[in-house]
Amino acid sequence: MNLYPLGKFLISTICYPLYRIKIIGKEKFPEEGGVLLCTNHIDNLDPPIVGITCPRTVHFMAKEELFTKPILKTVLPQVQAYPVKRGMSDREAFRTTIKLLRDGKVVGLFPEGTRSKTGELGKGLAGAGFFALKGGEAKVVPCAIIGPYKAFSQLKVVYGDAIDMTPFRERKASAEEVTEAIMSEIAKLIEEYK
């Protein structure tokens, strides 16, 4: 059973008017093929906001503990979330992510790894660069959520141009270097549209 369309409809009904969501650059989003969607992380509501504004279904990693909760363990897989063990190398989550990208799906990732306490863009973790390099032909799309999450104040979701990974792959760039390039593109979107 896939609850994604229903969830998208219900969350959209509440969040679009509440946060006066404005989407910028949605037309640039690749219509097909694998996409690693890398977004800044300012609030717990970021995953559903990305989910309702992205033109395609987004698969998200969610912390493993959520899959032990009575209702969530049933609902999360139905909204295309899959578990990850936080704070350690989780081979199963890594394999799932790479398979999704190579199968032409969209994987949503918050390279900072955790929410920013200040709202400022933090340092990205090497995992984003690793998936970008190992995701086959998957495109990497930077995205910026520009808040605040405040009722009837405008929330912007900005989709940037896909980052060409070919030069990074050809010169066998490190995961850290690729993550830095991704974070730089997110920072540019925040600066341009804040």
N, C-alpha and C positions, 0 to 999 in steps of 0.2 A: 504494500500500500504506500502511495506517495502523497504525503500531506503538504508538500511544498507549495502547490498552487493555492490551496486553501489558506495556508499560513501567510503566504504573500498577500492574498486578498485582505485577510483580517488585519494584519499589521499595517498595510497600506491605508486602510480605512481610518485607522486611529492616528498613525504617525504623520501622514501627509498634511492633514489640516493642523495637527497639534504643533508640529515643528516647521510648518510652512516650507517643506523640503523643496529645494531647487537643485535640479540635476544639470550639470554642465559636462559636455563632451560625450554624452551617451552614444551619439551617432558614430564615434570613433571606435567603439568597442567591437572587437573581431566577432563576426557572425558565426564562425565555425572554427574548429581546431582547438587544441589545448591552450588554456590561458592561466597563467599564474597571476592572480589579482592581488597586488600588494598595497595595503592601506595603512595609514596611521591609525593609532588606537587611543581614543580619548574617552570612551564610555562603554559600559556593558552593553548598550544598545547598538553598538557599531555593527556586529554581525547581521542582525535583522535589517538594519538600515541599508547595508550593502546588498543584502538579499532582495529587498524590495525595489532598489533603484537600478540594479544590474539587469540588462536585457536578457541574460541567460541564467540558468540554474547555477548556483554557487555551492560548492562543497566546502565545508569548514571543518577543521580539526577542533575538537572541544575537549577540555580537560577530562581525563578518565573518570574522575570522581562523579561527574554529572551523570554518567551512565549507570550509576548505582542507585540513583533516586527513582522511586516507584514510577512516577509518570514519565519523567524525562528519558528513562532507559527505553521506553517504547516510542516516544515521540521523536527524539533526536535522530535516530536512523531514518525515520520517515521524512525528515526535512534535510536529508543529505549530509548530516554531521557524522563524523567518525572520531573515535577516541584517540587521545595522545597522552602519554605519561609525561608530565611536566618535570623539568629539571634534570632530565636524563635523555640519553640517546634511545629513542623508541624505534627500533628497526621496522616493526609492523606498520606504524604510522608513516614512516619514511617510504616504505614499499607501496603502501596504499596511495600516498600522494603522487609518487612518480607514475604509478599505473594510471591513475585518473588523468594526469596531464598527457601521458602518451596515448590514452584512449580518446583524447579530444575533448575532455571535460574542463570546466572552470573550477579552479581551487582558490579559495579566498585565504589570504595569509596576512597576519599582522606582524611584520618583521621585527618590531620592537619586543615582541614576546609577551608583553603585559601592557596594561593601560598606563598612559602617562598621567602622573599625579598633578602635573602643572598645566597640562594641555599643550606643552611644547613638544616638538618632535624629538624623540629620544634616539639612541644609537640602535641600529638594526643588528640583529643576530645573523651569524653566518648561514643559518638554515635557509633563509630566503635565497641567497646566492647559490647554495647547493642545489635546491630544487630548480632554480632557473637554468643551471648548467646541465642537470641530469634529466630534465623534463622533455627530452627529445626535441621536437619542432615547436614546442609550446611557446607562445608569445608571453612576454611579461608586461603587464599593464599597471602603471602606477595610479593610485587613487588617493584623493585627500578628502577627509571629512572635516569640514570647517564649522565649528560650533558657535555658540554653546547649545547644549541640549536644554533649552528653556522654552516653556510653553509660549507659542505665538511669536517667537523670535525666529529668524530664518536660519535653517541648517542647510549648508551647501554640501553636495557630494560631487566632486570633480573627477572625471575620468580623463587621464592623459593619453598621449600617443603611446603605442606599444614601443618598448625598448628593443632595438635590434640586438639580439644576443649573438649573432654570427661572429663579430670581431672578438668577443669575449671567449667564445668556444674555440675559435681558430687559434688563438694565442694561449689557450689553456689557462685563462685567468683564474685566480683563486676565488673561492666562495666569498671571502671577505671583501675582495675588490668589487665583485658583482653586487653584493649587498649595499656597499657604499654608493655605487652608481644608482641603484634603485632608490635608496633613501634620498639621494640628491634630487632625483626627479620628483619625488613626493614633496620635498621641501620647496621646490620651484612652484609647484601647483598651489601650495599653501600661501606662499608669498604673493603669487599673482592674483589669487581670488579671495584673500581674507578681507 
